């Protein structure tokens, strides 16, 4: 039987005895005899380990190191398959897991389900898998067999778009699958083993017809909903317009109250401010020019009033005056609108002179 383990209290007492006996020896004297004495006292206090457990632990570590070395050697021969575009890696079996060498566990992006190959994608009943059997994957022997068979069968088995009746029957009875074999020669059947685009099975057609029969026309649905209404007020155009005006008034009142609340709290956006009072929004340059026009009368109006009150100048004088005005305007840097007004006023003055002379 293995020796009984010592209690913690006994170990503490023995540890204290060792500390008392070795006090000052470990640091003061560096001789080998003293160090050996200290080590002997410590070993007498420490519990002795079971040699059988130590041997088992050592053996387990050796086996683990051996397995690790073997895995490193065989790891070179195992390689993960390439994942095609648009395919879920979890639908592909991990090759390292298959060989018992995957250490990633649940973090591995590949599947660790050995039955994943049986859970492949469902068979497509709208495409004939024989269409993908092209000569790109054939060897020379296969090519020669196909050429020889086509010589004899071309006139007998012409390409056709007719769907095989056995295929339709199997699909209708839900017997079609990966292991289904056509009774009309298997892969040699020259009829199509694919449903045409938009084809609806009889079972699906029956369900669609039942669903269509259960549908209620929209007119009948409206009448049913109207019958559920308890009020008997007839709906007329006048009542509808009154209701519409009432709803629009309520909406406008709500928007106005909301706008007033936002204006009160200074939370109005630029768009809301512009819609409420657009006169507040003037560009900087235009605002300055507008202020000048409000304070000072236009130069063109001053010239026109002076010409109308005084003597009528001659054509040459008028032209000269016009030249002077344009020079003054050039100095003032008038905008396009003011230049247009000035030109219009001058043309009026020149047109009125022959009438006055006559």
Secondary structure, 3 states (H helix, E strand, C coil): CCCCCCCHHHHHHHHHHHHHHCCCHHHHCCCHHHHHHHHHHHHHHCCCCCHHHHHHHHHHHHHHHHHHHHHHHHHHHCCCCCCCCCCCHHHCECHHHHCCCCCCHHHCCCECCCCCCCCCCCCCCCCCHHHHCCHHHCCHHHHHHHHHHHHHHCCCCCCCCCECHHHHHHHHCCCCCCCCCCCCCHHHCCCECCCCCCCCCHHHHHHHHHHHHHCCCHHHHHHHHHHHCCCCCCCCHHHHHHHHHHHHHHHHHHHHHHHHHHHHCCCCCHHHHHHHCHHHCCCHHHHHHHHHHHHCCCHHHHHHHHHHHCCCCCHHHHHHHHHHHHHHHHHHCCCHHHHHHHHHHHHHHHHHHHHHHC
